[in-house]
Amino acid sequence: MSGRYRQHDLAPGLPLLCRWDYVQGAHATPALVLPDACVDLLWDGARLSIAGPDTQAQYAHVAPGRRLQGLRFAPAAAARWMGVPLHALADQRVDLRDLGRPRLSALADRMAEREGDAMAWLAERILVDTPPRDRAMQAVHARLSCPQPDSVAQLASDLGLTERTLLRRCDEAFGYGPKLLARILRLQRFLQRRHCHANLLDAALDAGYYDAAQLAGDARRLTGLTPTQLIAQVAD
């Protein structure tokens, strides 16, 4: 029996994209977690942790019957809320108390003391406490989300930044540079559009890949799987 995942999307423009709930089935199998350019807060009923930006797929081992709840940050919002550059959290799952921020430690302690819907309370706190997002980094995410994204040089020029400054700010806001961000967003586009096409090549071309070989290369580097294996796992 596989786990049950439910997601509630929030209004556009907020620091949070969605709230989700996952309950592992009776026969636990590792859950594939793909890089998606997102950062989540995780609550297991006792511990509040941050799932940093993934540069490669990971497998989450969740005990049978265990429930996890999460809040997913909008692009470039998590670093602003935490006050921590995301490159320091790449590929990590870290207890909020371990980040060395008294405000976050106090929040984690209060979560453990809350009765009722603690995640709803936490979401309200984030919506109130998060500083405005970096508009330049929002623009970077939006423009790299297109099937034919701008080059790093073009992005930097249009934003009035040097390429080195753009790389540093992307590292802080997303956890990695614009080239890796573009590859992750492209693979996610492919996964989202695969149902709209009769074959994987057409879906790959629609997502912005030049050919099947480029898709296979991205899938291997980001997930360790072939496109066919990836589709099979996502479909489970």
N, C-alpha and C positions, 0 to 999 in steps of 0.2 A: 504494500500500500504506500503510495507516494505521499509527500506532504501537501497540505492545502495552503495556497497563497491567495490572499485577497488584498486589493489595492483600492484606495480612495483618493482620487486626484483632487488637488486643491485649485483654487482660482489662479489663473495666469498672473504673473507679475509679483507673486509673493516670494519670500525667501525660501519657502518649502514647496516642492513639487507635489508631494503626495505623502500619505500615511499608509503603511501596509502592515499586514498581520500574517504570520506563517506558523503553522502547526505541523510538526513532523508526524508522519504516519507511524503505524505500529512496527513496521519493518524499515528501520532507518537505513537509507543509502545516502552517500555524500551528495550534496546539492551543488551543481555547477553554478558558479558565480562569474559572470563575464564582465570584463572591463566595459564601463559605460559612461565614463567621464562624470560620474556622480559620487557623492559622499553621503553616507547614511549614519544616523544615530540608531543604535541598537539597544533594546531593553529586554532583558530576560526575566524580569520580575525582581531582580536583586542587584543587577549590575548594569550601569549605563556606559556604553562604549561607543567609540567612533570607528566606523569602517572607512579607512582612508582610501584614496583613489587607487584603483588597481591598474597596473601596467600589463598584467597577464591574468588569465583565468585562474581562479582558485576553486577548491572544493571545500564547502562548508560541512563540517561534521556536526549534525544536530541529533541529540539523543531522542529515542522514540517517545512520542507524546509531548515533547517539549514545545513551548510556545515562544516565539520571538516577535516583538513588535518593532517597527522602524519608522523613522521620519527621513525622507530623502530631500536633501537640499537642492535648490535651484543652482544652476551653474554659477560659480564664483561667489556663492553666498556663504559656504561653510567656513572658509578662511576668515571672512569678515566677522562672523559670529564668534568663532573661537579665539581669534587673535593669534592664530598659529599658521605659518606657511604650510601649504599642503604637501610640498615635496618632503617634509619631515615625517609625513604619515603614509607615504606611498606604500602600498601592498601590506599595510599593517592593520591590526585590530587592537585598539588601545583603550584601556579604561580611562574615562574622562578625568578621574582623580590623578592619573599619572602624567597629565599634561603640564603640571606646574602652574595652573591658573586657579587662584583661590575662588574666583567666581564660578568656574566650572565644577570644582570640587564640591562647593556648597550646593550647587544645583543637583549633582549626583546624589548627595546625602539627602536632600529634600525629596528626590524621587523615591528613594527607599522608604521614606516615612509617609508618603502619600497614600490615601485610601481612595478607592474608586478609580476613575479613568485617569491614571497618571500621565499617559501619553497625550491626552487632550490638553491637560494642564501644561505640559512641556511645550507642545506646539504653540500654544498661546504666548508663552514666555518668549519663544524664538521669534515669533511674528512681531512682538513688541520691541525686543532687545537688539535685533540685527541691524547694524548700520546699512545705509544704502550700498548697493553693489557697485563695483567698479564698472562704469559704463564702457570703458575701453575693452575690458575682458568680456563683458557681455557681447560686445560687437565681434570680438574674436570668435567666441563660441558660435554665434549666429552665422558668421561668414564661413566658418569651417564646417558647418552643418550642411552646406550646399553640395550637391553632387559634383560640381566643379569648383572646389574652393580656391580662394586666392593663395598665392605663394606667400611664404614668410616675408620676403622682401616687399611685396605689394602691401601686405597687412601693415608692416612696420611703417612704410612710407605714408599710407593713408591715415594712420593714427598719430603721425608725427613723432615716432619713436625710432631709436636705433634697433637693429635686429637683436643686439645683445640685451637691451632693456626689455624688449618684447619677450625674449626667452625667460628672463628673470621674473617678469611679472606673471607669465603663464605658469612657471614653476610654483610660484606662490599661490596663485588662484586656483589652478587645476591639479597641481602635483607633478606635472611634466610639461615639456615644451609643445609648441604648436604642431610640429610634424607628427608626434605621437598622438596628440589630441585628434588631429585630422584622420589618422588611420583608425582610431577607436570609433569615432563617429561614423566613418564610412562602413565599418563592419556592422555597426548597429543598424544603419540604413538598410544594408543588405538583408539582415534578419527580419526587419520590419516589412520589407517589400517582397519577400520570397513567395508569399501567398498570392501575389498579384500577377505572377508569371508562370508560364508552363514549364520552365526549366531554370536551373541555377544560373546559367550564363546570362539569360535575359535579365534576371534579377540583379546580377552583378553589374551589368552594364547600366542598368537604371540607377543603381546606387552610386555610380561614379567610377567603377573599376574599368581599366582599359581592356582586360581580358580575363579568362579563367585563371591564368597563371598568377596574375596579381592578386586575385581573391585568395587563391590557395596559399600564397606567401603570407598574406595578412592573417589568415586563419591559423596557419602554423605558428607564426610568431606570437600572436595574441592569445591563442587558446591551446596550442599543441595538438590540434585536431585538423583533419581534412574538412573541407566545407560540408561534405556528405555526413561525416561523423558529427559535426557541429549541429547540423540541422536535426539529426536524429536525437541528439541529447536535448536540444531545446524543445523538441516536440514531446518529450516524455513528461 
